[in-house]
Amino acid sequence: MKKLILIALVLLFACKNDDDDNTPEIDKLPPATQTGAGTFGCLVNGEAFVETGTYFNCYYQFVDNEYYFALGAENDSHNILRQIILGSNSAEIESNNSYELGCYEIPHSHYGEVSFTNLMGDYFTCESEYGFLEITLLDFTNHIVSGTFEFDIEHPTTGNIIEIRNGRFDTIFTQ
């Protein structure tokens, strides 16, 4: 009897709660909303990347007769990417429109940018053959911008393609 109780206790303490570990990565992303919820998430090579609150900024500004949009999110503990930025260079965004992601340096373009974990520098979608930004809501009255995105980016040291998929955001922007 003592052996049976001992075995039961060992099994009880050996089992850990891995409910979070069994959660599908896509279910770890915030819901796709349009309320200004302050959320950002995507899958990076199938692994959830969710804004951790360390750096989250969004603006849409009219400067020198041109529009500039930028949305940046950071995750301090992600093993591939530290930061993801979506933006436009002298280019407007509108509700219910999709934009091909290109190169930051080209005026009138939309782009994706990343900072890799443990690497210096920022890397852009200039060389990518795939990427889009879809604005699902741009509300100037409540300053809400919501949308979806996906893009590929090449890792600067390995040359491997990093796939950023199922991206979504819903936040307040400053003007």
N, C-alpha and C positions, 0 to 999 in steps of 0.2 A: 504494500500500500504506500509506504514512504517513497519507494522508487517511482511509483506512478505519479504521486504528487510532485516529486522532484522533476520528473520529465515534463509534466504539464507546466510547471513554473518556468523551466528552461525554454520551452516552446513559446510560452506567453511573452517572456522578455526578449526572446530572439526575434519575434515578429515585430516589425516596426510598421508604423502607419505610412504606407506609400500611396495614399490616395492621390496626392499631388503628383507623384512620379508617374502615375498611370493616366493622368489627364492628357488627352490629345493636345498637342501643341497649339492647334488652331483655337481650341477652347480657352486657352490662356490669354488670347487677345481680347481687348475691350470690344464691346459691341459697336456696330456701325450706327452711330446716332447723328442727329443734327440739332443738338440742343446747346452747344457750347460747353460740353462736359469736361473739356480739358484732357482728352485722351489721345493716345498715339500708340499704335502697335502694328507689327508685321511679322512675317516669318522670314528668317534669314537662314537659308539652306535647311528649311524645315523646322528650325528652332525659334521659339517665341522671343521677340524683341519688343519689350514694353517699356515705355517711358517711366523712369524711376523717380522723377521729381527733382532731379539734380540740375537739369537744364531743360527748360521747355519754353520756347519763345516763338511768337508768331506776329508778323506784321504784314500789312499791305499798304504801301505808301505811294503817293503821287509826288515825284521829285523831278524837277527840271523837265516838266511835260511828259514824263514817262512813269509807268507803274512798275513797282518792285514788290515781289512777294517773297517771303522766306518763312519757313516753318522748321524749327530744329528740335530734335528730341535726343535724349541721351539715356543710356543704360550702363551703369557702372560695372555691372557684373557679367555682361554678355561676353562669350568667349571669342567672338569674331569681330563684331563692330562695337564701337563705343558711342558713336553719334551718327545720326542720319538727318540730312537737311534736304528739303525740297524747296525749289524757288523758281523765280522768273527774273530775267534780266531785261529790263525795258519792255516788258510784255504784260498785258492784262490777263486776268483770269475772270471767268464768268461761271455762274451756276449752270449745271447740266452741260458742261463742255469737257472734252478730254484733250490733253496736250501730249504730244510726243516729247520725251525727254531727250535733250541734246547736250550741248556744251555751254557751260557758264560764260565763257569768254565771248560767245556770239550774241550780239544784241538781238532783242526780240525773240529770245528763246526761253525755254523752261528746262530745268535740270534737276538732277539728283546728285547729292554729295555725301560722302561717308568719311568717317575717321575710323581707322582700324584700331582694335585693342592692341596695345604695346607697340604701335608704330607711330612715328611722327609724320605729320602732313595730312592734307585732305586730298581726296581722290574723287573725280567727277565722272559723270556718265558720258563724257566725250567719246570714248572708244566703244561704248556699249551699242549693241545692235537692237536692244530691246528695252523699252521703258515707256511708261505713261503716267500721267497725273490726271485724275478726273476730279473736278470740283463738283460736288453734288449740291452744295449750298454755299452761297456767298450773300450774307445778310448784312447790309450796311447799317440798318436800324439798330440791330442788336450786336453788331460786330462779331458775327459767327461765321466761321469758315469750316466746312466739312468736306471730306473727300476720300478717295481711294487712290492707291498707287501700286506700281510694281516696276522693278527694273533689275537689270544685271549689271554687275561691276566686276572688273578684273582685280584680283588680289595683286598688289604691287610686287610682292616677292615670290609668290608661288606661280603666278599666272593663271591660277584656277578661277573660274567664273563663280562669283557669289550671287546666288539667286535670292532676291528680295521679293516676296510674294504676299498676297492677301493684305496689303497695307491699308490702314484706315486711320483717319484722324477726325477729331471734332473739337474745336477750340475757339476761344475768343482771340481776335486779332486787334492790334493797335494800328492807328492810321498815322 
